[in-house]
Amino acid sequence: GETSTSIKHALRSAKHHAEAKKTPLKQTDALRIGRLTHVMVFEPENWDALSCQSPMEDGAPMKRNSGLRKQTWAKFYDELGERDYYTPAEYELICTITAAVHNDPEARRWMASGVAEVSGVIEHPEYGKLKIRPDLRCSSRRVIVDLKTCEDAGPEAAAKAIRDRKYDMSAALYVDIATSIEPGEPFDFVWIFAEKSPPFDVRCYVMSETDLACGRAMYEQ
């Protein structure tokens, strides 16, 4: 099926779409920290099952540049599985970001009484199988929440990120699929931008009708 990520590649070209479908996503520290932050914010009860501290050496994550170190990492994964790891400093950062989100009154209000990381799948008559997995979906209040960790949560930076990274396209797809699964009033879509450095500002932005129309036009294209 198609996801918002695969559709972004299709907007670039059919060749990029096909290549992305067969190529595993390149893992980076930023993606890893982002996933861990989402777990702590939305699924703290699953933290121990999905994460663990990295093997350390001299106060830093152990490198993998020798046979012995590679064996240590191999044993680490054999015992704990392919879960995301963190360093003590990264854990402290994730805790700080999580506290900032939960302590922000507006973010806390939007996140109330939702369910985290639940997939939604539909068979669209024109586009085939479409899939979403929102950070948080609140059916009773018709709200979808998406957390973005960032360097700058201010309005100009957030608007630029929404445009440049096609967050509006993803949001429109999420809203339309969620509304198809649970008919009724359209879902509101809220981005929570949380900064990764002091002062760890948190800002909430609600998708406008213009955002929705632009995003829908992109995924339909």
C-alpha positions, -999 to +999 in steps of 0.1 A: +000+000+000+009+037-002+018+059+027+025+096+029+062+088+027+059+068-005+036+094-020+063+121-014+087+100-035+060+096-062+056+134-064+093+136-073+091+109-100+079+073-107+116+062-106+121+077-071+089+060-059+100+026-072+135+030-057+121+040-023+098+010-023+126-014-026+153+004-005+152+004+033+150+038+050+185+050+059+187+052+097+202+083+113+207+095+148+180+121+143+155+095+133+164+073+162+161+102+187+128+112+171+114+077+174+125+074+211+109+108+219+076+097+203+077+066+225+083+085+257+057+112+249+029+089+236+037+054+248+057+056+280+043+022+290+062+007+261+096+024+268+114-006+283+101-029+255+112-006+226+144+010+239+176+003+258+209+020+267+237+017+242+269-002+251+292+025+264+330+029+263+348+059+278+316+078+283+305+075+246+286+049+226+309+020+218+323+021+183+322-009+159+357-007+146+372-039+160+363-075+161+357-074+199+335-044+197+315-059+169+310-090+190+298-069+219+272-052+197+262-085+182+256-099+217+238-067+226+213-072+198+210-110+203+199-104+239+177-073+235+166-074+198+167-046+173+153-019+196+164+017+195+193+025+218+202+057+236+231+072+256+227+087+290+229+122+275+203+113+249+180+099+276+183+132+295+174+151+263+144+130+255+131+133+291+135+171+289+116+174+255+089+151+269+085+172+300+083+203+279+055+188+258+035+175+287+039+208+307+026+229+278-011+235+285-021+237+248-002+206+238-016+187+268-052+198+258-048+185+223-033+152+234-060+144+260-078+110+256-062+099+224-048+065+213-012+063+200+003+046+170-027+029+156-026+021+119-055+029+096-059+012+062-085+018+034-090+005-001-095+036-021-116+031-053-091+052-073-058+051-055-057+015-041-046+007-006-037+037+015-022+035+050-017+059+079-002+056+114-008+088+133+011+097+164-022+102+182-058+099+172-087+110+194-119+098+178-142+113+204-129+148+198-120+143+161-084+153+165-051+139+150-019+150+166+016+149+151+047+157+171+077+172+153+110+177+172+129+207+157+155+234+163+130+263+160+093+260+169+084+296+159+057+303+133+080+311+104+102+281+109+072+258+114+055+271+083+087+266+063+090+230+076+054+223+067+059+235+032+094+221+025+088+187+040+052+184+027+038+179+062+005+194+049+003+166+023+007+140+050-018+157+072-044+159+045-040+121+038-043+114+075-074+135+079-091+120+048-083+084+057-093+088+093-126+104+083-132+075+058-126+050+086-147+069+111-173+089+092-185+121+106-171+156+110-136+159+095-107+155+119-088+185+130-050+180+125-026+196+150+012+198+147+031+200+180+065+215+173+090+208+202+124+223+203+154+200+210+175+227+227+170+254+254+146+269+260+127+238+247+098+259+234+066+240+224+042+254+199+009+240+185-004+247+150-038+236+137-041+228+100-062+254+082-086+247+053-060+261+030-034+237+043-059+208+039-067+218+003-030+222-007-021+189+009-050+170-007-041+184-041-006+171-037-015+135-027-042+134-054-015+145-080 
